[in-house]
Amino acid sequence: MFILHPTLEADTLTIGRLTLCRILLMNNSQLPWIILVPERPGVRESYELSTKDQLILLGESNSIGKHLMNEFNGDKLNVASLGNLVPQLHVHHIVRFNHDPVWPNPVWGNLTAKPFTKAASLRMIKRLQKRFSTDYSDFSPA
């Protein structure tokens, strides 16, 4: 049975689900930051997924990245799967701007979290749910 890692649960807000992945919003209002988590128990690395799930993850990741860049008109998309602190497989998709607070440095270790207000988080979740509902036939909102 799939259980979201407690750190991801604490640091994110759920937007919805696709065929393979849960879509999470990082609770940091400074940048559009989505995390995809394949809903497969015990998976730490992408190579541990079945070949079919690897392809689905790649497709969902590429598609989410494209839609985020279109929605927010970013200058660069950072995509990473680190897992040093959270071993559960998860893929960060961070829209970067050449005027963001830590550009051109990486966000890790350089960007202090500024959580969304309740109202701002609801607006962002609704905005992304609307976008994903339009773009994905398999999207189910949280």
Sequence and secondary structure as in RCSB ss.txt:
>XXXX:A:sequence
MFILHPTLEADTLTIGRLTLCRILLMNNSQLPWIILVPERPGVRESYELSTKDQLILLGESNSIGKHLMNEFNGD
KLNVASLGNLVPQLHVHHIVRFNHDPVWPNPVWGNLTAKPFTKAASLRMIKRLQKRFSTDYSDFSPA
>XXXX:A:secstr
     HHHHHHEEEEEE SSEEEEEES TTS EEEEEE  TT  SGGGS HHHHHHHHHHHHHHHHHHHHHHT S
EEEEE   SS  S  EEEEEE TTSTTTTS STTT       HHHHHHHHHHHHHHHHHH TT EE 
